[in-house]
């Protein structure tokens, strides 16, 4: 799933440089979380645009 997220984001031109699996939470709680991290405003705008287009589809 994590790799799929990176591929799908790249397909719509979005790069989240801090995208990673949060292994600390997984080890502590047993729940694997995906860390979306920090992103430049331009990347966030691209992500929002892609989500809006997907919501309309």
PDBQT receptor file of N, H, CA, C and O in Angstrom, charges set to zero:
ATOM      1  N   UNK A   1       0.821  -1.194   0.000  1.00  0.00    +0.000 N 
ATOM      2  CA  UNK A   1       0.000   0.000   0.000  1.00  0.00    +0.000 C 
ATOM      3  C   UNK A   1       0.864   1.257   0.000  1.00  0.00    +0.000 C 
ATOM      4  O   UNK A   1       0.569   2.209  -0.722  1.00  0.00    +0.000 OA
ATOM      5  N   UNK A   2       1.924   1.270   0.798  1.00  0.00    +0.000 N 
ATOM      6  H   UNK A   2       2.165   0.496   1.384  1.00  0.00    +0.000 HD
ATOM      7  CA  UNK A   2       2.794   2.447   0.867  1.00  0.00    +0.000 C 
ATOM      8  C   UNK A   2       3.409   2.760  -0.487  1.00  0.00    +0.000 C 
ATOM      9  O   UNK A   2       3.427   3.914  -0.917  1.00  0.00    +0.000 OA
ATOM     10  N   UNK A   3       3.915   1.729  -1.160  1.00  0.00    +0.000 N 
ATOM     11  H   UNK A   3       3.901   0.791  -0.811  1.00  0.00    +0.000 HD
ATOM     12  CA  UNK A   3       4.485   1.926  -2.488  1.00  0.00    +0.000 C 
ATOM     13  C   UNK A   3       3.457   2.405  -3.483  1.00  0.00    +0.000 C 
ATOM     14  O   UNK A   3       3.749   3.239  -4.340  1.00  0.00    +0.000 OA
ATOM     15  N   UNK A   4       2.238   1.870  -3.369  1.00  0.00    +0.000 N 
ATOM     16  H   UNK A   4       2.001   1.192  -2.673  1.00  0.00    +0.000 HD
ATOM     17  CA  UNK A   4       1.148   2.299  -4.251  1.00  0.00    +0.000 C 
ATOM     18  C   UNK A   4       0.860   3.779  -4.063  1.00  0.00    +0.000 C 
ATOM     19  O   UNK A   4       0.624   4.494  -5.036  1.00  0.00    +0.000 OA
ATOM     20  N   UNK A   5       0.877   4.242  -2.822  1.00  0.00    +0.000 N 
ATOM     21  H   UNK A   5       1.068   3.661  -2.031  1.00  0.00    +0.000 HD
ATOM     22  CA  UNK A   5       0.607   5.652  -2.543  1.00  0.00    +0.000 C 
ATOM     23  C   UNK A   5       1.646   6.529  -3.223  1.00  0.00    +0.000 C 
ATOM     24  O   UNK A   5       1.307   7.529  -3.855  1.00  0.00    +0.000 OA
ATOM     25  N   UNK A   6       2.898   6.153  -3.092  1.00  0.00    +0.000 N 
ATOM     26  H   UNK A   6       3.173   5.341  -2.578  1.00  0.00    +0.000 HD
ATOM     27  CA  UNK A   6       3.968   6.937  -3.718  1.00  0.00    +0.000 C 
ATOM     28  C   UNK A   6       3.801   6.967  -5.244  1.00  0.00    +0.000 C 
ATOM     29  O   UNK A   6       3.991   8.010  -5.871  1.00  0.00    +0.000 OA
ATOM     30  N   UNK A   7       3.446   5.825  -5.833  1.00  0.00    +0.000 N 
ATOM     31  H   UNK A   7       3.292   4.978  -5.324  1.00  0.00    +0.000 HD
ATOM     32  CA  UNK A   7       3.267   5.732  -7.290  1.00  0.00    +0.000 C 
ATOM     33  C   UNK A   7       2.083   6.584  -7.742  1.00  0.00    +0.000 C 
ATOM     34  O   UNK A   7       2.184   7.310  -8.731  1.00  0.00    +0.000 OA
ATOM     35  N   UNK A   8       0.966   6.501  -7.029  1.00  0.00    +0.000 N 
ATOM     36  H   UNK A   8       0.883   5.911  -6.226  1.00  0.00    +0.000 HD
ATOM     37  CA  UNK A   8      -0.225   7.273  -7.398  1.00  0.00    +0.000 C 
ATOM     38  C   UNK A   8       0.040   8.769  -7.250  1.00  0.00    +0.000 C 
ATOM     39  O   UNK A   8      -0.358   9.557  -8.108  1.00  0.00    +0.000 OA
ATOM     40  N   UNK A   9       0.702   9.159  -6.177  1.00  0.00    +0.000 N 
ATOM     41  H   UNK A   9       1.025   8.518  -5.480  1.00  0.00    +0.000 HD
ATOM     42  CA  UNK A   9       1.035  10.575  -5.999  1.00  0.00    +0.000 C 
ATOM     43  C   UNK A   9       1.939  11.058  -7.135  1.00  0.00    +0.000 C 
ATOM     44  O   UNK A   9       1.743  12.148  -7.672  1.00  0.00    +0.000 OA
ATOM     45  N   UNK A  10       2.918  10.247  -7.492  1.00  0.00    +0.000 N 
ATOM     46  H   UNK A  10       3.077   9.362  -7.056  1.00  0.00    +0.000 HD
ATOM     47  CA  UNK A  10       3.825  10.625  -8.585  1.00  0.00    +0.000 C 
ATOM     48  C   UNK A  10       3.068  10.748  -9.903  1.00  0.00    +0.000 C 
ATOM     49  O   UNK A  10       3.381  11.609 -10.725  1.00  0.00    +0.000 OA
ATOM     50  N   UNK A  11       2.079   9.894 -10.101  1.00  0.00    +0.000 N 
ATOM     51  H   UNK A  11       1.824   9.194  -9.433  1.00  0.00    +0.000 HD
ATOM     52  CA  UNK A  11       1.300   9.929 -11.342  1.00  0.00    +0.000 C 
ATOM     53  C   UNK A  11       0.527  11.231 -11.508  1.00  0.00    +0.000 C 
ATOM     54  O   UNK A  11       0.250  11.652 -12.631  1.00  0.00    +0.000 OA
ATOM     55  N   UNK A  12       0.179  11.867 -10.396  1.00  0.00    +0.000 N 
ATOM     56  H   UNK A  12       0.403  11.525  -9.484  1.00  0.00    +0.000 HD
ATOM     57  CA  UNK A  12      -0.527  13.153 -10.475  1.00  0.00    +0.000 C 
ATOM     58  C   UNK A  12       0.418  14.319 -10.193  1.00  0.00    +0.000 C 
ATOM     59  O   UNK A  12      -0.019  15.453  -9.998  1.00  0.00    +0.000 OA
ATOM     60  N   UNK A  13       1.722  14.024 -10.174  1.00  0.00    +0.000 N 
ATOM     61  H   UNK A  13       2.077  13.102 -10.332  1.00  0.00    +0.000 HD
ATOM     62  CA  UNK A  13       2.718  15.082 -10.041  1.00  0.00    +0.000 C 
ATOM     63  C   UNK A  13       2.966  15.575  -8.632  1.00  0.00    +0.000 C 
ATOM     64  O   UNK A  13       3.463  16.686  -8.447  1.00  0.00    +0.000 OA
ATOM     65  N   UNK A  14       2.630  14.769  -7.629  1.00  0.00    +0.000 N 
ATOM     66  H   UNK A  14       2.226  13.866  -7.779  1.00  0.00    +0.000 HD
ATOM     67  CA  UNK A  14       2.809  15.174  -6.230  1.00  0.00    +0.000 C 
ATOM     68  C   UNK A  14       3.973  14.399  -5.630  1.00  0.00    +0.000 C 
ATOM     69  O   UNK A  14       4.044  13.175  -5.738  1.00  0.00    +0.000 OA
ATOM     70  N   UNK A  15       4.887  15.135  -4.995  1.00  0.00    +0.000 N 
ATOM     71  H   UNK A  15       4.829  16.129  -4.908  1.00  0.00    +0.000 HD
ATOM     72  CA  UNK A  15       6.006  14.501  -4.302  1.00  0.00    +0.000 C 
ATOM     73  C   UNK A  15       5.998  14.956  -2.846  1.00  0.00    +0.000 C 
ATOM     74  O   UNK A  15       6.193  16.133  -2.546  1.00  0.00    +0.000 OA
ATOM     75  N   UNK A  16       5.768  13.997  -1.950  1.00  0.00    +0.000 N 
ATOM     76  H   UNK A  16       5.610  13.040  -2.194  1.00  0.00    +0.000 HD
ATOM     77  CA  UNK A  16       5.848  14.270  -0.518  1.00  0.00    +0.000 C 
ATOM     78  C   UNK A  16       7.196  13.728  -0.044  1.00  0.00    +0.000 C 
ATOM     79  O   UNK A  16       7.344  12.521   0.147  1.00  0.00    +0.000 OA
ATOM     80  N   UNK A  17       8.175  14.608   0.145  1.00  0.00    +0.000 N 
ATOM     81  H   UNK A  17       8.054  15.588  -0.010  1.00  0.00    +0.000 HD
ATOM     82  CA  UNK A  17       9.532  14.150   0.425  1.00  0.00    +0.000 C 
ATOM     83  C   UNK A  17       9.692  13.392   1.739  1.00  0.00    +0.000 C 
ATOM     84  O   UNK A  17      10.633  12.613   1.889  1.00  0.00    +0.000 OA
ATOM     85  N   UNK A  18       8.797  13.608   2.683  1.00  0.00    +0.000 N 
ATOM     86  H   UNK A  18       8.032  14.241   2.561  1.00  0.00    +0.000 HD
ATOM     87  CA  UNK A  18       8.915  12.943   3.983  1.00  0.00    +0.000 C 
ATOM     88  C   UNK A  18       8.007  11.726   4.111  1.00  0.00    +0.000 C 
ATOM     89  O   UNK A  18       7.869  11.180   5.206  1.00  0.00    +0.000 OA
ATOM     90  N   UNK A  19       7.391  11.293   3.030  1.00  0.00    +0.000 N 
ATOM     91  H   UNK A  19       7.503  11.737   2.141  1.00  0.00    +0.000 HD
ATOM     92  CA  UNK A  19       6.491  10.150   3.052  1.00  0.00    +0.000 C 
ATOM     93  C   UNK A  19       7.245   8.914   3.542  1.00  0.00    +0.000 C 
ATOM     94  O   UNK A  19       8.273   8.537   2.980  1.00  0.00    +0.000 OA
ATOM     95  N   UNK A  20       6.718   8.287   4.599  1.00  0.00    +0.000 N 
ATOM     96  H   UNK A  20       5.883   8.593   5.056  1.00  0.00    +0.000 HD
ATOM     97  CA  UNK A  20       7.412   7.129   5.175  1.00  0.00    +0.000 C 
ATOM     98  C   UNK A  20       6.464   6.326   6.053  1.00  0.00    +0.000 C 
ATOM     99  O   UNK A  20       5.405   6.809   6.454  1.00  0.00    +0.000 OA
ATOM    100  N   UNK A  21       6.857   5.106   6.341  1.00  0.00    +0.000 N 
ATOM    101  H   UNK A  21       7.718   4.713   6.016  1.00  0.00    +0.000 HD
ATOM    102  CA  UNK A  21       6.128   4.290   7.306  1.00  0.00    +0.000 C 
ATOM    103  C   UNK A  21       6.610   4.693   8.696  1.00  0.00    +0.000 C 
ATOM    104  O   UNK A  21       7.812   4.815   8.929  1.00  0.00    +0.000 OA
ATOM    105  N   UNK A  22       5.679   4.898   9.609  1.00  0.00    +0.000 N 
ATOM    106  H   UNK A  22       4.702   4.798   9.420  1.00  0.00    +0.000 HD
ATOM    107  CA  UNK A  22       6.013   5.256  10.991  1.00  0.00    +0.000 C 
ATOM    108  C   UNK A  22       6.208   3.977  11.792  1.00  0.00    +0.000 C 
ATOM    109  O   UNK A  22       5.277   3.482  12.428  1.00  0.00    +0.000 OA
ATOM    110  N   UNK A  23       7.426   3.446  11.753  1.00  0.00    +0.000 N 
ATOM    111  H   UNK A  23       8.182   3.848  11.236  1.00  0.00    +0.000 HD
ATOM    112  CA  UNK A  23       7.713   2.183  12.423  1.00  0.00    +0.000 C 
ATOM    113  C   UNK A  23       7.695   2.323  13.939  1.00  0.00    +0.000 C 
ATOM    114  O   UNK A  23       7.479   1.335  14.642  1.00  0.00    +0.000 OA
ATOM    115  N   UNK A  24       7.916   3.530  14.459  1.00  0.00    +0.000 N 
ATOM    116  H   UNK A  24       8.091   4.332  13.888  1.00  0.00    +0.000 HD
ATOM    117  CA  UNK A  24       7.873   3.745  15.906  1.00  0.00    +0.000 C 
ATOM    118  C   UNK A  24       6.478   3.462  16.434  1.00  0.00    +0.000 C 
ATOM    119  O   UNK A  24       6.320   2.761  17.434  1.00  0.00    +0.000 OA
ATOM    120  N   UNK A  25       5.467   4.002  15.768  1.00  0.00    +0.000 N 
ATOM    121  H   UNK A  25       5.595   4.572  14.956  1.00  0.00    +0.000 HD
ATOM    122  CA  UNK A  25       4.083   3.741  16.190  1.00  0.00    +0.000 C 
ATOM    123  C   UNK A  25       3.745   2.267  16.052  1.00  0.00    +0.000 C 
ATOM    124  O   UNK A  25       3.065   1.693  16.902  1.00  0.00    +0.000 OA
ATOM    125  N   UNK A  26       4.224   1.664  14.981  1.00  0.00    +0.000 N 
ATOM    126  H   UNK A  26       4.776   2.131  14.290  1.00  0.00    +0.000 HD
ATOM    127  CA  UNK A  26       3.948   0.246  14.768  1.00  0.00    +0.000 C 
ATOM    128  C   UNK A  26       4.520  -0.581  15.915  1.00  0.00    +0.000 C 
ATOM    129  O   UNK A  26       3.867  -1.498  16.414  1.00  0.00    +0.000 OA
ATOM    130  N   UNK A  27       5.739  -0.254  16.327  1.00  0.00    +0.000 N 
ATOM    131  H   UNK A  27       6.270   0.491  15.922  1.00  0.00    +0.000 HD
ATOM    132  CA  UNK A  27       6.369  -0.995  17.406  1.00  0.00    +0.000 C 
ATOM    133  C   UNK A  27       5.734  -0.743  18.757  1.00  0.00    +0.000 C 
ATOM    134  O   UNK A  27       5.703  -1.632  19.608  1.00  0.00    +0.000 OA
ATOM    135  N   UNK A  28       5.226   0.469  18.960  1.00  0.00    +0.000 N 
ATOM    136  H   UNK A  28       5.252   1.191  18.269  1.00  0.00    +0.000 HD
ATOM    137  CA  UNK A  28       4.646   0.847  20.240  1.00  0.00    +0.000 C 
ATOM    138  C   UNK A  28       3.193   0.407  20.376  1.00  0.00    +0.000 C 
ATOM    139  O   UNK A  28       2.787  -0.117  21.413  1.00  0.00    +0.000 OA
ATOM    140  N   UNK A  29       2.420   0.623  19.327  1.00  0.00    +0.000 N 
ATOM    141  H   UNK A  29       2.749   1.049  18.484  1.00  0.00    +0.000 HD
ATOM    142  CA  UNK A  29       0.976   0.371  19.411  1.00  0.00    +0.000 C 
ATOM    143  C   UNK A  29       0.516  -0.857  18.639  1.00  0.00    +0.000 C 
ATOM    144  O   UNK A  29      -0.592  -1.350  18.848  1.00  0.00    +0.000 OA
ATOM    145  N   UNK A  30       1.361  -1.344  17.756  1.00  0.00    +0.000 N 
ATOM    146  H   UNK A  30       2.262  -0.943  17.587  1.00  0.00    +0.000 HD
ATOM    147  CA  UNK A  30       0.959  -2.451  16.902  1.00  0.00    +0.000 C 
ATOM    148  C   UNK A  30       0.183  -2.010  15.679  1.00  0.00    +0.000 C 
ATOM    149  O   UNK A  30      -0.244  -2.838  14.874  1.00  0.00    +0.000 OA
ATOM    150  N   UNK A  31      -0.002  -0.700  15.540  1.00  0.00    +0.000 N 
ATOM    151  H   UNK A  31       0.345  -0.027  16.194  1.00  0.00    +0.000 HD
ATOM    152  CA  UNK A  31      -0.733  -0.141  14.404  1.00  0.00    +0.000 C 
ATOM    153  C   UNK A  31       0.274   0.557  13.486  1.00  0.00    +0.000 C 
ATOM    154  O   UNK A  31       1.014   1.442  13.917  1.00  0.00    +0.000 OA
ATOM    155  N   UNK A  32       0.288   0.152  12.237  1.00  0.00    +0.000 N 
ATOM    156  H   UNK A  32      -0.313  -0.567  11.887  1.00  0.00    +0.000 HD
ATOM    157  CA  UNK A  32       1.194   0.770  11.267  1.00  0.00    +0.000 C 
ATOM    158  C   UNK A  32       0.531   2.033  10.730  1.00  0.00    +0.000 C 
ATOM    159  O   UNK A  32      -0.600   1.992  10.246  1.00  0.00    +0.000 OA
ATOM    160  N   UNK A  33       1.241   3.154  10.819  1.00  0.00    +0.000 N 
ATOM    161  H   UNK A  33       2.160   3.187  11.212  1.00  0.00    +0.000 HD
ATOM    162  CA  UNK A  33       0.753   4.427  10.296  1.00  0.00    +0.000 C 
ATOM    163  C   UNK A  33       1.672   4.898   9.175  1.00  0.00    +0.000 C 
ATOM    164  O   UNK A  33       2.862   4.584   9.154  1.00  0.00    +0.000 OA
ATOM    165  N   UNK A  34       1.106   5.646   8.258  1.00  0.00    +0.000 N 
ATOM    166  H   UNK A  34       0.139   5.901   8.274  1.00  0.00    +0.000 HD
ATOM    167  CA  UNK A  34       1.894   6.245   7.188  1.00  0.00    +0.000 C 
ATOM    168  C   UNK A  34       2.099   7.714   7.539  1.00  0.00    +0.000 C 
ATOM    169  O   UNK A  34       1.136   8.458   7.727  1.00  0.00    +0.000 OA
ATOM    170  N   UNK A  35       3.344   8.119   7.624  1.00  0.00    +0.000 N 
ATOM    171  H   UNK A  35       4.126   7.515   7.472  1.00  0.00    +0.000 HD
ATOM    172  CA  UNK A  35       3.708   9.502   7.928  1.00  0.00    +0.000 C 
ATOM    173  C   UNK A  35       3.738  10.273   6.620  1.00  0.00    +0.000 C 
ATOM    174  O   UNK A  35       4.552   9.988   5.742  1.00  0.00    +0.000 OA
ATOM    175  N   UNK A  36       2.847  11.253   6.492  1.00  0.00    +0.000 N 
ATOM    176  H   UNK A  36       2.186  11.485   7.206  1.00  0.00    +0.000 HD
ATOM    177  CA  UNK A  36       2.801  12.059   5.273  1.00  0.00    +0.000 C 
ATOM    178  C   UNK A  36       3.851  13.156   5.308  1.00  0.00    +0.000 C 
ATOM    179  O   UNK A  36       4.282  13.633   4.258  1.00  0.00    +0.000 OA
ATOM    180  N   UNK A  37       4.265  13.560   6.490  1.00  0.00    +0.000 N 
ATOM    181  H   UNK A  37       3.915  13.172   7.343  1.00  0.00    +0.000 HD
ATOM    182  CA  UNK A  37       5.363  14.503   6.652  1.00  0.00    +0.000 C 
ATOM    183  C   UNK A  37       5.055  15.908   6.182  1.00  0.00    +0.000 C 
ATOM    184  O   UNK A  37       3.904  16.286   5.961  1.00  0.00    +0.000 OA
ATOM    185  N   UNK A  38       6.114  16.654   6.041  1.00  0.00    +0.000 N 
ATOM    186  H   UNK A  38       7.049  16.347   6.221  1.00  0.00    +0.000 HD
ATOM    187  CA  UNK A  38       6.015  18.043   5.621  1.00  0.00    +0.000 C 
ATOM    188  C   UNK A  38       6.041  18.115   4.097  1.00  0.00    +0.000 C 
ATOM    189  O   UNK A  38       6.660  17.287   3.429  1.00  0.00    +0.000 OA
ATOM    190  N   UNK A  39       5.361  19.118   3.569  1.00  0.00    +0.000 N 
ATOM    191  H   UNK A  39       4.859  19.791   4.112  1.00  0.00    +0.000 HD
ATOM    192  CA  UNK A  39       5.346  19.314   2.121  1.00  0.00    +0.000 C 
ATOM    193  C   UNK A  39       5.262  20.800   1.816  1.00  0.00    +0.000 C 
ATOM    194  O   UNK A  39       4.673  21.577   2.568  1.00  0.00    +0.000 OA
ATOM    195  N   UNK A  40       5.850  21.165   0.724  1.00  0.00    +0.000 N 
ATOM    196  H   UNK A  40       6.328  20.534   0.113  1.00  0.00    +0.000 HD
ATOM    197  CA  UNK A  40       5.787  22.558   0.271  1.00  0.00    +0.000 C 
ATOM    198  C   UNK A  40       4.346  22.894  -0.124  1.00  0.00    +0.000 C 
ATOM    199  O   UNK A  40       3.606  22.024  -0.582  1.00  0.00    +0.000 OA
ATOM    200  N   UNK A  41       3.954  24.153   0.056  1.00  0.00    +0.000 N 
ATOM    201  H   UNK A  41       4.556  24.860   0.428  1.00  0.00    +0.000 HD
ATOM    202  CA  UNK A  41       2.592  24.546  -0.297  1.00  0.00    +0.000 C 
ATOM    203  C   UNK A  41       2.204  24.189  -1.732  1.00  0.00    +0.000 C 
ATOM    204  O   UNK A  41       1.051  23.838  -1.984  1.00  0.00    +0.000 OA
ATOM    205  N   UNK A  42       3.123  24.271  -2.656  1.00  0.00    +0.000 N 
ATOM    206  H   UNK A  42       4.059  24.557  -2.452  1.00  0.00    +0.000 HD
ATOM    207  CA  UNK A  42       2.808  23.925  -4.051  1.00  0.00    +0.000 C 
ATOM    208  C   UNK A  42       2.458  22.446  -4.175  1.00  0.00    +0.000 C 
ATOM    209  O   UNK A  42       1.570  22.089  -4.949  1.00  0.00    +0.000 OA
ATOM    210  N   UNK A  43       3.136  21.582  -3.428  1.00  0.00    +0.000 N 
ATOM    211  H   UNK A  43       3.857  21.872  -2.799  1.00  0.00    +0.000 HD
ATOM    212  CA  UNK A  43       2.830  20.150  -3.458  1.00  0.00    +0.000 C 
ATOM    213  C   UNK A  43       1.473  19.877  -2.840  1.00  0.00    +0.000 C 
ATOM    214  O   UNK A  43       0.711  19.051  -3.342  1.00  0.00    +0.000 OA
ATOM    215  N   UNK A  44       1.171  20.562  -1.761  1.00  0.00    +0.000 N 
ATOM    216  H   UNK A  44       1.790  21.233  -1.353  1.00  0.00    +0.000 HD
ATOM    217  CA  UNK A  44      -0.136  20.398  -1.111  1.00  0.00    +0.000 C 
ATOM    218  C   UNK A  44      -1.246  20.848  -2.053  1.00  0.00    +0.000 C 
ATOM    219  O   UNK A  44      -2.296  20.210  -2.125  1.00  0.00    +0.000 OA
ATOM    220  N   UNK A  45      -1.020  21.941  -2.772  1.00  0.00    +0.000 N 
ATOM    221  H   UNK A  45      -0.167  22.459  -2.713  1.00  0.00    +0.000 HD
ATOM    222  CA  UNK A  45      -2.017  22.422  -3.732  1.00  0.00    +0.000 C 
ATOM    223  C   UNK A  45      -2.261  21.381  -4.823  1.00  0.00    +0.000 C 
ATOM    224  O   UNK A  45      -3.402  21.172  -5.234  1.00  0.00    +0.000 OA
ATOM    225  N   UNK A  46      -1.192  20.724  -5.299  1.00  0.00    +0.000 N 
ATOM    226  H   UNK A  46      -0.264  20.894  -4.966  1.00  0.00    +0.000 HD
ATOM    227  CA  UNK A  46      -1.349  19.668  -6.312  1.00  0.00    +0.000 C 
ATOM    228  C   UNK A  46      -2.136  18.488  -5.742  1.00  0.00    +0.000 C 
ATOM    229  O   UNK A  46      -2.978  17.908  -6.426  1.00  0.00    +0.000 OA
ATOM    230  N   UNK A  47      -1.857  18.141  -4.493  1.00  0.00    +0.000 N 
ATOM    231  H   UNK A  47      -1.173  18.613  -3.938  1.00  0.00    +0.000 HD
ATOM    232  CA  UNK A  47      -2.559  17.030  -3.849  1.00  0.00    +0.000 C 
ATOM    233  C   UNK A  47      -4.041  17.351  -3.695  1.00  0.00    +0.000 C 
ATOM    234  O   UNK A  47      -4.894  16.512  -3.986  1.00  0.00    +0.000 OA
ATOM    235  N   UNK A  48      -4.349  18.556  -3.242  1.00  0.00    +0.000 N 
ATOM    236  H   UNK A  48      -3.656  19.238  -3.006  1.00  0.00    +0.000 HD
ATOM    237  CA  UNK A  48      -5.744  18.975  -3.097  1.00  0.00    +0.000 C 
ATOM    238  C   UNK A  48      -6.451  18.942  -4.444  1.00  0.00    +0.000 C 
ATOM    239  O   UNK A  48      -7.589  18.482  -4.537  1.00  0.00    +0.000 OA
ATOM    240  N   UNK A  49      -5.790  19.422  -5.479  1.00  0.00    +0.000 N 
ATOM    241  H   UNK A  49      -4.866  19.795  -5.404  1.00  0.00    +0.000 HD
ATOM    242  CA  UNK A  49      -6.381  19.413  -6.822  1.00  0.00    +0.000 C 
ATOM    243  C   UNK A  49      -6.686  17.982  -7.271  1.00  0.00    +0.000 C 
ATOM    244  O   UNK A  49      -7.761  17.712  -7.806  1.00  0.00    +0.000 OA
ATOM    245  N   UNK A  50      -5.745  17.075  -7.054  1.00  0.00    +0.000 N 
ATOM    246  H   UNK A  50      -4.871  17.294  -6.620  1.00  0.00    +0.000 HD
ATOM    247  CA  UNK A  50      -5.949  15.675  -7.447  1.00  0.00    +0.000 C 
ATOM    248  C   UNK A  50      -7.099  15.050  -6.663  1.00  0.00    +0.000 C 
ATOM    249  O   UNK A  50      -7.898  14.305  -7.228  1.00  0.00    +0.000 OA
ATOM    250  N   UNK A  51      -7.189  15.343  -5.383  1.00  0.00    +0.000 N 
ATOM    251  H   UNK A  51      -6.539  15.949  -4.924  1.00  0.00    +0.000 HD
ATOM    252  CA  UNK A  51      -8.287  14.809  -4.563  1.00  0.00    +0.000 C 
ATOM    253  C   UNK A  51      -9.635  15.360  -5.013  1.00  0.00    +0.000 C 
ATOM    254  O   UNK A  51     -10.627  14.633  -5.064  1.00  0.00    +0.000 OA
ATOM    255  N   UNK A  52      -9.662  16.645  -5.338  1.00  0.00    +0.000 N 
ATOM    256  H   UNK A  52      -8.856  17.235  -5.296  1.00  0.00    +0.000 HD
ATOM    257  CA  UNK A  52     -10.921  17.233  -5.828  1.00  0.00    +0.000 C 
ATOM    258  C   UNK A  52     -11.363  16.580  -7.143  1.00  0.00    +0.000 C 
ATOM    259  O   UNK A  52     -12.539  16.262  -7.321  1.00  0.00    +0.000 OA
ATOM    260  N   UNK A  53     -10.423  16.388  -8.047  1.00  0.00    +0.000 N 
ATOM    261  H   UNK A  53      -9.468  16.646  -7.903  1.00  0.00    +0.000 HD
ATOM    262  CA  UNK A  53     -10.748  15.745  -9.317  1.00  0.00    +0.000 C 
ATOM    263  C   UNK A  53     -11.252  14.319  -9.095  1.00  0.00    +0.000 C 
ATOM    264  O   UNK A  53     -12.198  13.879  -9.749  1.00  0.00    +0.000 OA
ATOM    265  N   UNK A  54     -10.621  13.613  -8.178  1.00  0.00    +0.000 N 
ATOM    266  H   UNK A  54      -9.853  13.971  -7.647  1.00  0.00    +0.000 HD
ATOM    267  CA  UNK A  54     -11.057  12.249  -7.856  1.00  0.00    +0.000 C 
ATOM    268  C   UNK A  54     -12.419  12.207  -7.208  1.00  0.00    +0.000 C 
ATOM    269  O   UNK A  54     -13.201  11.290  -7.457  1.00  0.00    +0.000 OA
ATOM    270  N   UNK A  55     -12.710  13.190  -6.381  1.00  0.00    +0.000 N 
ATOM    271  H   UNK A  55     -12.075  13.936  -6.179  1.00  0.00    +0.000 HD
ATOM    272  CA  UNK A  55     -14.022  13.240  -5.704  1.00  0.00    +0.000 C 
ATOM    273  C   UNK A  55     -15.141  13.508  -6.702  1.00  0.00    +0.000 C 
ATOM    274  O   UNK A  55     -16.274  13.070  -6.503  1.00  0.00    +0.000 OA
ATOM    275  N   UNK A  56     -14.825  14.221  -7.767  1.00  0.00    +0.000 N 
ATOM    276  H   UNK A  56     -13.905  14.577  -7.929  1.00  0.00    +0.000 HD
ATOM    277  CA  UNK A  56     -15.832  14.532  -8.784  1.00  0.00    +0.000 C 
ATOM    278  C   UNK A  56     -16.063  13.380  -9.750  1.00  0.00    +0.000 C 
ATOM    279  O   UNK A  56     -17.091  13.320 -10.425  1.00  0.00    +0.000 OA
ATOM    280  N   UNK A  57     -15.102  12.469  -9.812  1.00  0.00    +0.000 N 
ATOM    281  H   UNK A  57     -14.267  12.518  -9.264  1.00  0.00    +0.000 HD
ATOM    282  CA  UNK A  57     -15.184  11.366 -10.794  1.00  0.00    +0.000 C 
ATOM    283  C   UNK A  57     -16.259  10.366 -10.419  1.00  0.00    +0.000 C 
ATOM    284  O   UNK A  57     -16.463   9.382 -11.130  1.00  0.00    +0.000 OA
TER     285      UNK A  57
